[in-house]
Amino acid sequence: MKKFKSIALALVVVLSAVSVTAQTKKVDVAKSTINWTGKKVTGQHEGTINLKDGALVFKRKKLVGGTFNVDMTSLLATDLKAGQGKEKLEGHLKSEDFFGTEKFATATLVFKKLVTKAPNVYTVTGDLTIKGITKPVTFDLTTTANTASSTVIIDRTKYDIKYGSGSFFDNLGDKAISDEFTLAVALKF
């Protein structure tokens, strides 16, 4: 009987260890996309930005963590053509007026809190660092076996990006730029 109890206890310990082991899924950065949209009074601009690396952590098929590094120097405008303002906009977005990519080449996101909203849908609160400033951001993330997707809305003024903001400057008229920009994120593992 003692031997049976020992075997049963060992089996429980082994099965418990196996079932709670975290599985880290690394993002395939070549197949993943981040599309950004920034709005202004007279329209909007769109573009892309690349991930340097990233991973989601699962336990028992439930999302429990995630970390991402974004290459801010890869920021591109896709709604303009070369010679028609594309280079000017990209240069301005990379300048100190906006993301200061020469000094702050990487932005990071670290998941801090995850709440299951529905099967494979999570409300994520994470620490987002842009220009060396870390602030919380909350968004919903949908996962499948090999993908994850989200739309993230970021208030740029929280990261000291105030250029053209009607919240900080008066009399901008049609030159005002929205404080928020949107990221449409599609990750593949």
Protein Blocks (a to p, Z undefined) as FASTA:
>chain_A
ZZmmmmmmmmmmmmmmmmmpccdddddfklpccddddddfklccddddddfbdcdddeeh
iafbdcddddfklpccfkbcehilpmmmmmmmmmmklnommlmmbccdddfbdcdfbghi
acddddddeehiacdddddddddfkbccddddddfklnopaghpaklpghkljmbccfbd
cddddddZZ
